[in-house]
Amino acid sequence: MGIRITPSVLNADLASLNSEIARIPSCDAVHLDVMDNRFVPNLTFGLPVVEKVRAGTDKMLDIHLMIAEVDRWAPAYAEAGAESVTFHIEASDAPVKLARELRSLGARASMGLRPATPIEPYEDLLGELDMVLLMTVEPGFGGQSFLDIVLPKIRRTRALLDKRGGDIWLQVDGGVSAETIERCVEAGADTFVAGSAVYRADDPDAMVQQLRSIAESCCH
């Protein structure tokens, strides 16, 4: 199982995103949280900012859309050059159509779930996806505490992915830190969004490397 560290820039200096991204050269991807103050009670940035980030980095962009009307807006992020686009299943009316559209545009299709949303009803969708994102906090704000209540869902999701086969990544997002990443790996996650843990560290890239080291040590 490969380990991927995908820091969120939500806790970085949003006024100089490209220089903030340059502080984490060891990351596997950059996680960009798009919020519309409708699906979640917070407002961050949208497509124009993502386009600017795309122009300024060759890092993989992992877009997390916490927005209403995601079926309408998600494809534009793939068209803008994002390698991975996550839509929330709670906001999508046509998830299979959307996943196929994202893939046709060259992006990895990813389905996000809030902490209380079960994975089981969506087992038949897994073959349409490249990643499943499980929120380990309520979406909307960075810096929240990790919800251990989601660990059993991570395990159940891992079991469903293993049953299906193929290379579908299992990402967790929310409260991931040096103190919590081990539990996530043991539950079956392989891709980790860490925001405040990385950007509140004295050396963000050293924290990326530390998180990877902890996670990889759990795999052996």
C-alpha positions in Angstrom: 0.0 0.0 0.0 1.5 3.3 -1.1 1.3 6.2 1.3 0.4 9.7 0.0 0.6 12.9 2.0 -1.6 15.7 0.5 -1.5 18.8 2.6 -4.4 21.2 2.7 -3.5 24.9 2.2 -6.6 26.0 4.2 -4.3 27.0 7.1 -1.6 28.5 4.9 -1.3 32.1 3.8 -4.0 32.2 1.2 -2.7 35.5 -0.2 0.5 33.8 -1.5 -0.6 30.3 -2.2 2.1 29.4 -4.7 4.9 30.4 -2.3 3.2 28.4 0.4 3.0 25.4 -1.8 6.7 25.8 -2.5 7.3 25.2 1.2 6.1 21.6 0.9 8.2 20.0 -1.9 7.9 16.6 -0.4 4.1 16.4 -0.7 2.4 14.0 -3.1 -0.3 16.5 -4.0 -1.7 19.8 -2.8 -5.2 19.6 -1.4 -7.4 22.7 -2.2 -10.6 23.1 -0.3 -13.3 24.9 -2.3 -16.2 26.0 -0.1 -19.3 28.0 -1.2 -21.0 28.9 2.2 -23.9 26.8 1.1 -22.9 23.1 1.3 -20.7 24.1 4.3 -20.8 27.2 6.5 -17.6 28.7 5.2 -16.3 30.5 2.1 -12.8 30.0 0.7 -12.0 30.3 -3.0 -13.2 29.0 -6.3 -12.1 28.3 -9.9 -10.0 31.5 -10.6 -7.8 30.9 -7.6 -7.3 27.2 -8.6 -6.4 28.3 -12.1 -3.7 30.6 -10.6 -2.4 27.8 -8.5 -2.3 25.5 -11.5 -0.2 28.1 -13.4 2.3 28.4 -10.6 3.0 24.7 -9.7 3.5 21.4 -11.3 2.4 19.6 -8.2 -0.6 17.3 -8.4 -3.7 19.3 -7.5 -6.3 17.5 -5.4 -9.5 19.6 -5.4 -12.0 19.0 -2.6 -15.3 20.6 -3.6 -17.5 21.3 -0.6 -20.1 23.1 -2.7 -23.8 22.8 -3.7 -24.6 22.1 -7.4 -21.4 20.1 -7.7 -22.6 18.3 -10.8 -22.6 21.7 -12.5 -19.3 23.1 -11.3 -17.0 20.1 -10.8 -16.0 19.5 -14.5 -14.5 23.0 -14.8 -11.9 22.1 -12.2 -10.9 19.1 -14.3 -10.8 21.4 -17.4 -8.5 23.7 -15.4 -5.9 21.0 -15.1 -6.6 19.5 -11.6 -5.5 15.9 -11.6 -8.0 14.8 -8.9 -11.5 16.3 -8.2 -13.6 15.2 -5.2 -17.3 15.8 -5.2 -19.5 15.2 -2.1 -22.0 12.4 -2.6 -24.5 14.5 -0.5 -24.4 17.3 -3.0 -24.5 15.2 -6.3 -27.7 14.3 -8.1 -25.9 12.2 -10.7 -22.7 10.9 -9.2 -22.1 8.2 -11.9 -22.5 10.7 -14.7 -20.3 13.2 -12.9 -17.5 10.6 -12.1 -17.5 9.6 -15.8 -17.3 13.2 -16.9 -14.4 14.0 -14.6 -12.5 10.9 -15.9 -13.3 11.8 -19.5 -11.7 15.2 -18.9 -8.5 13.5 -17.6 -9.0 13.9 -13.9 -9.2 11.2 -11.2 -12.8 11.0 -9.9 -13.2 11.0 -6.1 -16.3 10.8 -3.9 -16.4 12.5 -0.5 -18.5 11.6 2.5 -19.4 13.5 5.6 -18.7 11.7 8.9 -22.3 10.6 9.3 -22.8 9.4 5.7 -22.4 5.6 5.4 -20.3 4.1 2.7 -22.5 0.9 2.1 -25.2 2.5 -0.1 -22.5 3.5 -2.6 -20.7 0.2 -2.9 -21.9 -0.1 -6.5 -20.4 3.3 -7.4 -16.8 2.3 -6.4 -15.9 1.0 -9.8 -16.5 4.5 -11.2 -14.1 6.1 -8.8 -10.3 6.6 -8.4 -10.6 7.7 -4.7 -12.9 7.8 -1.8 -12.5 10.7 0.7 -13.8 10.1 4.2 -14.2 13.3 6.3 -12.8 12.8 9.9 -14.3 16.1 11.0 -17.4 17.9 10.0 -16.5 19.8 6.8 -16.2 23.5 6.7 -13.3 24.6 8.9 -9.6 23.6 9.4 -8.0 22.9 12.7 -10.8 20.7 14.1 -10.2 17.6 16.2 -10.1 14.2 14.6 -13.3 12.1 15.1 -12.4 8.6 16.2 -16.0 7.6 15.5 -15.1 7.5 11.8 -12.4 4.8 12.2 -14.9 1.9 11.9 -16.2 3.5 8.6 -12.6 3.6 7.3 -12.3 -0.1 8.0 -15.5 -0.9 6.3 -14.6 1.2 3.3 -11.2 -0.5 3.1 -12.9 -3.9 3.1 -15.3 -2.8 0.3 -12.3 -1.5 -1.8 -10.3 -4.7 -1.2 -13.3 -6.8 -2.3 -13.6 -4.8 -5.5 -9.9 -4.8 -6.3 -8.1 -2.3 -8.4 -6.3 0.8 -7.2 -8.8 3.0 -5.6 -7.2 5.4 -3.0 -8.7 5.8 0.4 -8.2 9.4 1.7 -9.0 10.8 5.1 -9.4 14.5 5.8 -9.7 16.3 9.1 -7.6 16.4 12.2 -4.8 14.3 10.7 -1.6 14.8 12.6 1.4 12.9 14.0 -0.9 11.8 16.8 -3.7 10.5 14.7 -2.3 9.2 11.4 -1.2 5.9 12.8 -4.9 5.0 13.7 -5.9 6.0 10.1 -3.3 3.8 8.5 -4.2 0.8 10.7 -7.9 1.3 9.7 -6.9 1.1 6.1 -6.4 4.7 4.8 -3.5 5.3 2.4 -3.9 9.0 1.5 -3.9 11.8 4.1 -5.0 15.4 4.1 -3.1 17.3 6.8 -3.7 21.1 7.1 -3.0 22.7 10.4 -0.5 20.0 11.4 1.6 20.9 8.4 1.2 24.7 8.1 1.4 25.4 11.8 4.6 23.5 12.1 7.9 25.4 12.2 9.0 23.5 9.1 6.0 22.4 7.0 8.0 20.1 4.8 9.7 18.4 7.7 6.2 17.7 9.0 5.1 16.2 5.7 8.1 13.9 5.9 7.4 13.0 9.5 3.8 12.1 8.7 4.9 9.9 5.8 7.5 8.2 8.0 4.9 7.4 10.7 2.4 6.1 8.2 4.9 4.0 6.3 6.2 2.5 9.5 2.7 1.3 10.2 2.5 -0.6 6.9 5.5 -2.8 7.5 
